[in-house]
């Protein structure tokens, strides 16, 4: 046993525990002792190397439970073992609710102490070792699947499996295994990009591909709508599959997942194209044709997603034969979020309500602009953690809790995901060329063809042509486009930021989840 494990033991009868303390020191543990809760808090404030706290429940003055509450308010991750003279049910319920890691009954048996310590201190190490071993066994299988000529459904399953391992390795704190998984994910993205390049035009022309943005409502959402039970369609802009999985445990406290599926965002994987396609039920070219006053090309001034309500109403009229009462609400700022929370019960009077929530998209864009967010979301793990923290404290979760006792159907989805870009690729274009980092549309583009899906005829993939000779290029894998001017500056500015518009597992494969209150 390493002598680096340090225990803080708080008990007003600490002198009676000398045999137990001697036993622990013989086993290689270092024990710091105090006789009251106040001193325990002082030690924790002064020393940051305490590994576990043993806390007597019945100390005079500041009780064990009161001390526990203060410990957890300052350091929620430190393990605490409660020691009590009785096993009263209400006491232990209160202690467990306050996040104790274990409890012992006096008189304390030395072997029980040792077992508790091994369970608490070694548990993280053992979990990490098992996770690493399990992933090593899975590594070869994932590698074979990546190069096995997968179809669109199999790519969805593989991506979900990779995310599952990513989340497990997050929890296991094993940087070596995470690095290997990152390499495997990059390899998967390389093959997935080849797959999309080869098949995308055929999917759009022949409607034989995966469910996409333009037919999501028709094939998945509208069949769920009925007059017997309200349906709330919640579109969280820019919600990746891994971000859904990180907030799922929170939502699952009050909601039951009935379906969890994926769909493919159309290209470009950007709000202007994918979300308008979702609400219209049309490809962008057809939106422009049917509603010439609604569609704005990239190089035109004005908001590009200002007509979602009108597009949705038109799709409902086209595809749903019976009359339904529907509504649409978009959250773009804090005031709108509070308004949603205040009015959420009213939306259950509709047959169908669509809610667009823009926070995650704003977070990814803000991360590019703000150094503090770059630090908070420095990598994938931190980005997921930031998403979880936002959701847990958001007006959105507050609103969903308010209606969790009602009988309604909740659909959570997104319009596209985002990828952390790493690899620059130079593009040259005229002044009409768009500024997007993951796709470009223009007349005279020069670029490295190895880095892109090139679409010379936008109409062939359902996209409008701003000019007769316009073409699109889409970045593959983790590439981002830079102009030669001020190249080094923008390289440093944008590398490691989260972007969307191109082809990657993270951007294209989107979660679609149907839930009901428990």
N, C-alpha and C positions, 0 to 999 in steps of 0.2 A: 504494500500500500504506500502510495506516495505521501510524504509529509506535507504536501502543499495544500491538502484539503483542510479548510479552516472553518470551525464551527463556532457560532455564538450561542451560548446557552444562558437563558434568562430564567432564574428561579429564586424566589425569596428564601428557599431552604437549600441553597446550593451546597452548604457544608455537608448535608446528608447524602450528597451525590458523589462523594469522593471515590467510592469503588467504581462507579460508572465512568468517571472522568479518567481514572487511572487506566481502566480497561481501554478506553479510546486512545489514550496517549501511547500505550503499548502497541496498538494496532497502527500507529503512525499518523493519527489525526492530531491536529493542533486545536485546542479548545480554549476559547476566550469566555470568561464567566462574568455575569452581572447579576444583581439581586433584585432588579426592578425594571419596569418597562421604559422609564425615562432614560436610564443608563444604556439600555439596549439600543434605543433610538440614537443616542449620542455616539455609540460605537459605530453604528452603521453609517452615520454622517461622516465620521472621521476616517473610517477604514473602508476601502472599496474592494477588499479581497476576501470578504466573508462569503463562503460557498453555501452555507445552510444555517438556518436559525432554529434552535429548539426553544420553545416558548411555553412556560408554565401558565396554565389557564387561570389559576386562582391567586395571582399575586395581589397584594394590597396596593392601594393607590390606583395606578393605571393598570387595569386588568389585562389578561392575556389577549382577549378579543379586541380590546381597545388598542393595544399595542400592535396587534396584527393589522388592524385597519390602517393605522398610520404607516406601518412598514410598507404595505402594499400600495399606499397612495404615493410613496416616494420611489419604490423599487418593486414593481409588480412581478418581476421575473425571479426574484430571489426565493428559493424554496423555504417553506416554513413548516415545521413539525410541531403540532400542538400536544402538550402533555397535560393530562387531566386526571383528577382523582376519581371521576365517575364517567360513565358512558351515556349520560343523559341524552336522549334523542334530540331534544330541541337545541341543546348546546352544540352538538356535532353538526346538526343541520346548519346552524348559524355560522359555525366555523368553516364548514365546507363551502357554504355560500360565499364566504370571505376568501376563498382560494387557499386553504391550507393544502399541503401536499401529502400529509399523512398525520396520524395522531397515535399517541401511546398512552396506556393507562398505568398510573402509579400503583405499586412500585415498579419501576422500569427495569426490565430484564436486559442485561448487556447484549445478549444475542439479538434481541428484538431491535435494539438500537442499531446494531451492525447491519441487520437485514434492511432496516429503513434507509440507512445511509447508502447502502449498495443500490437499493431500488431507485433512490433519488439521484445520487451523484453519477452512478454508472449507466442510468437509463438512457441518457442522451447519447453517450458513447456507444452503447450497445445498439440503439436504434440506428445510429449513423453507420455502424459497421454492417448491420443487416441490410440497410438500404443500399449501401455500396455493393455488397455481395449480390443482392438481387439484381441491381442494374447491370453488373458485370455479366450475369447470366443472360440478361435481356439484350445486351449490346449487340451481339452477333445476330440475333433474330431481327432487330430493328434495321441493322445494316443490310441484311438480305432483302427485307421488304422494300427498302428505299430503291433498290436496283432491280425490282421484280416486275416492272411494267404495270403499276397499279392503275385502277380506274378511279373516277372521281370519288366514289363512295369509300374506296379503300384508302385514298389519300386523306379523307376526312378522319377515318379511324386511326390512321398512323399518327396524324397530327395530334389528335386527342391523347394518344398514348404517350407521345413525346412530352406534352404538357403535363400529364400525370406524373411522369418521372421528374420533370423540372420542379414541380411543386414538392415532391417528396425529397428531392435533394436540397431544395431551399431549407426545409425543416431539419435536415440531417447535418448541416454545416460541414459539408465535405467538398472543399474547393477543387480538389483533383478530379473527382467524379463529375462535378459541374462543368469543368473545362472540357472533359471528354464529351459530355452531352451537348455542349455548345457546338463542338466540332461536328457532331453527328447531325445536329439541327441545321447547320450550314450546308452540309451535304444533302440533307433532305430538301432544303430550299432550292439548291441547284437543280436537282432532279424534278422537283415540282414545277419550277419555272420552265424547264424543257417540256414538261407535260402540258402546261397551259399554252405555251407557244404553238405546240403541235395541234392542239385540239380546239382552241378558243373560237376561231372563226366558224368551225363546223357546229359547235354548240349553238351559236347565235343564229346561223342560217337555218339549221334543221330542227331546232328546239329539242335536241336529243341529249342534251347534257344535264348537269346537275340543276336543281332548283336554283334560280338566280334572283337578283334584286327585282327584275321586271315581272317575274311571275310568282313571287313569294306570297303576295296577298291572295292571288287566285288559287294557288295550290295548297297553301297552308293556313292562312289566317281566316279568310272568308268562310271556309267550311266549319270553323269553330263558332261562328256567330249564330245566336238564336235569340228569340224573344223571351225564352224562358229563363235566361241567365245572362246578366251583363258581361261583356268582354272588354277588358282594358288592355290595349296594345301599347306597350311601353318600349320606345326605341331610344336606347342609350347610345348617342352618337359616339362612334369610335371605340366601342367596347370589344376588346379582343376576347377570344375564347378563354385564355388564362385569367383575364380579369373577371370574367363571369365565374370561373371556378373559385376565385379567391373571395368573392362576395356570396357565393352560394351557401356556405355554412351559416351566414347571418340570416339570409332569407329563409333558410330551411327551419329556423326556429319557429316560424309561424306559417310557412307555406310548404305544400307538398309538391314535388316535381312530378308531373304526369308524363311529360315528354321532354327529352333533351336531344335535339338534332342539330344539324349544321346546314347552311346554304352557302352558295358561292356569290360573293359580290361581283357585279359586272366591272369591267375596266372602263375608265380609270376608277380605282378604288378610292374615290373622293366623294365628299358630300354632295357636290353639285350634280354628279352623275348618278351615283348609286342610290341616294335617298330620293331624288326626284323619280327615279325608276320604280322604287318601292311604292311610293304614294300614287303614281300614275298608272302602274301596271304596264308601262310601255318602255321601250328602249329610248334613249335620248333623241335619236333621229326622229322617231315617231312622235315624241313630245313636241319637238320643234315643228313638225309638220301639222299636228293636230291643234297646237296652241302656239302659233308664231309669236304672240304677244307675251307669252310666259317665259320662253326660253331665252337666256342670254349666254352667248359664247364666252369662253374664258377671257378674251381680250376686250369684252364689252363692260362698261361701267354698270354698277348696280348689284343688288343682292341676288344671288343665284338660287336661293331656296325660299323665295318669298311667296310662292303659290302652292305650297304643299296641301293646304286645306282644300283649295279648289280642285287640284289634281285628284285628291282622295275622293271628294264628292263625285267627281266624274266617273272614277273607277267603280265606286259603289253603285251608281246608277246603271253602268254598263253591265256589271257582272252579278249583282244581287237582284233577283227578280222581285222579292217581297220588299215592302217598305220597312226601313229600319230607322230608328232614331240614333243619329251619330253626332259626334263632336270631335274637335281637334284642338289641342293646346300645346304650345311650345314654350319651354323654359330656357331662357338665354341669360338670365341674371338672377341675383339673390331675391329681388322683389317678386319676380315671376315664380321662383321656387316656393316662396312663402304663400303666394296666391294659390298655387297648386295644393299645398298642404291645407289651406283654409277651405278650399272648395272641393276636395277630393270626394267627399260623400255625395255631392250633387252629381258627379259623373256616373255614379252607379244607377242613376235614373235613365241613362241611355242604354240602348242595346249594344252600342260599340263606341268606344272612346279611344282615340289615338293621342298619345302623349309623346312628344319629342323632348328629350332631356340632353342639353348640350354640354354638360360639365366636363366629361372626360375628354371631349374634343378640345375644349378650351385649355384643359390641363396640358395636353400634349403640345399645343401651340405655345402656351405660356412657358413651358419648359425650355423651348428653344430661345425665348427672349429673355428669360430671367435666370440669373446665375444661381439664386437661392433654390429655385426649383431644379436646376441641373444637379445641385448637390443632394437635394432630397430624393430625386429620382435618377440616381447615377447609373443604375443598371436595371435589368429586367426585374430582379427581386424587389428592389426599392420602388420601382414603378407600380408593381402589384401591391406592395404594402401601402403606398400612397393612395391607390384606388380604394383599398379596403378601409383605410382611415376616413377618407372622404365619405364613402357610402354609409359607414356606421354612424357618422355624425351629421348626415345630410337631411335636409327637409324632405327629400324623396323617401328615405327609409321611415321617417316620421309619418309621412302620408300613408305609406303602405301598411304601417302598424295600425293606423286609425281604421283601416277598412279590412283588417285581417279577420274580423269576426263575421264578415258579410259573405253571402254566397255569390261569388262571381268568378270568372275565369281571367287569369292574368297571363299575358304573353310578354316575355322579355326578349328583345333581340337588338340588333344594331344595323348599321348600313355598311360598315367596313371596319377593318382593324388598322393597325399601324405597326411599323417595323423600326427598330433602332438601326439607323444607317451607318455604314462603316467605310464603304468603298467608293471613292469619287470616280466620276467619268465625265470627261470634257464634252460639251455640246456647244456648237456655234449656230446661231440663228439670227434672223433679222429682228427689227424692233417690235414686230407683231408677235414674236414667239412668246409663249406663256412662261411665267416664272416658276412654275411648280418644280419641286425637286425630284419627284418620282415619275412624272410624265411630262411630255411636251407636245404641243400642237403648233404647227407652223408650216410655212411654205418652203423655206430653204434651210433645212436642218442638216448639219454635219455632225456625225457622232460615230462612236465605235459600235459596230453592229453586233459584236459579241455580247454587249451589255444590255441589249434591248430586244423587246418584241416590236417590230416595225409594222405599222399598218398604213399602207399607201392609199388604200381606199377606205376611209372611215365608214362609209355607208355599209360596207360588207360586214362590219361588226356592230351595226346599229348606232353609230355615232354621227353627229352632224358634221358638215364641212363648212368651217368659217369662210374658206375661200375655195375656189375650184381645185387648186393644187395643194391644199392643206393635207398633211398627214400627221399621224400620232406616233409617238414612241413611248414605250412603257419600260421603266427600269426593272431589271430582274434581280432577284435575291436581295442583298443589302446595299445595292448601288444607289448613289444619288448624283444628280446632274449638277455640274458647275460650268459657268462660262469662264473663258480664259482670263477675263478682266478680274483683277484682285483675287486670283485663284487661291493663293495661300491663305488669305484672310478668311474667305468663305469656307475653305476646307476646314479650318480650325473651328469656325463658328458653328457649322452644321454637323460635323462628324459626331456621332454618338447621340444625336437627337432623334426623336420619334417622328417619322414622316409617313405619309400614305399617298396612294395614287398608282402604285406599281404592282408588281407580281411577287407575292411571297405567301407562304402559308399563313402568316400572321394577319396580312391585309385581306386576303381573299376568303379564307374559310371562317365563317361567322356563326356564332351561336344562335339557336332558335329554341326557346324554352317555354313550355306551357305549364302553368302552376295553378293550384287552387288552395285556398286557405284551409288549414288543418281543422 
